[in-house]
Every structure is written in structure tokens, then in C-alpha cells.
């Protein structure tokens, strides 16, 4: 990184790319939820399979 301005530009570009692919964030959230359920031994994840 050359400067804080460079970092801000890179963050803005990454955020714009993320807004173009909203399903990616949802899939990640769902995956983390499933992993948390498995970790606690819950059978509540069956509807995600």
C-alpha cells in the first residue's frame, strides 16, 4: 500500500464487486450457520441440505 487513499480505493472497489454478487455473501452466511449447528450437534440443519 502506498497510502491511506490507495487503501480506501481498494476497499471501495472490493465493496462494489461484493454488491454485484449478493448471493455470494448469503451462501457464506448460510454455510457458517450450518457449521455452527454441526458444532453444537443440532439436527436443525436438515432443511438446508
N, C-alpha and C positions, 0 to 999 in steps of 0.2 A: 504494500500500500504506500502510495506516495503522500497522501494527505487525508484528512478527515472528509474533505469534499469528494475525493475518489471513493472512499468507503461509502459515503451516503449515496453516491451514484450507483454503486454496485448493489447496495441493499434495495434501492428503488427499482432497479432492473429485475432483481430476483423476485420482488413482490409483484411486479407487473406480470412476470411469467407465471407466478403462482395463481394470480387471478384468472389467467387464461385457461387454467386446468383445475377447476374447482373439485372435480371428482377425485383427484389425487389426494387432497387433504382429507376428504371424507373416508377414503379407503384406509388411510393411515390411522385415523381416529378409530375406525371400526376394528382394525387389526389390534391396536393397543387394548381396546376394550375386551376383545376375545382373549388375548394373552393374560389380562388381569383376571378374568373369570377362571381360566385354566389354572392360574397360580393359586387361587383360593379353593379349587376343587368344585366349582359350581357347574351345574348342568344347565344353566340358563343360556348357554351359547348355542344350543341346538338350532334355534331359529336363524342363526347367522350362517349355518352350514348349508 
